[in-house]
Amino acid sequence: MAAELSSGVSMLTALLERVPYLPAAEVAEFVALWKRPVTLRRHDFLIQAGQVEHNLYFVVSGVLRIYYPSQDEEICVGFGYANNMVCSFPSFVANQPSDYCLQALKKCELLAISRADFSAFVEQNAAFARFWRLELERVLVGRIEREIDLLLPAPEQRLERLLQRSPHIFQLVPKKYIASYLRMTPETLSRLR
């Protein structure tokens, strides 16, 4: 577990050090708050619908799917993979039960920071508040692009947009989950690929 923690801390530090306006001392202070390593086996849940999200996670290794469990199907809405932060964001922000599930598609190593520690740090550090605002803006633009994808009637167009935005996803995620994400059957995805 110590090796995973060390590896995760190094990865998170390297990621944040690339942001030119984040002071090195604040990066070190922030990374020290990511205290809890989390290991998930394949198919383990990070969070299930109905649970409240209390942490933000940094994915060190592995892949997770984010899905909405409906009565008829599990609707894949996103993925989390190495060098990215992940959580059930609506639950994290509102401190209310999650509508989403986050499940490991393969073994995952993550680092966690509590909502309280994260919020307090961001509120006290202007550079990190700026970083978080810019990250939220980037994610929002991605969500808008995702909405456009879902509105396109032709499966070919949805696939093409995903290939342009995230071609690496096909090396990380099983095709049946990509098909769900694209709102098409696995057979349609196979025919188009």
Disulfide bonds with the S-S distance in Angstrom:
none
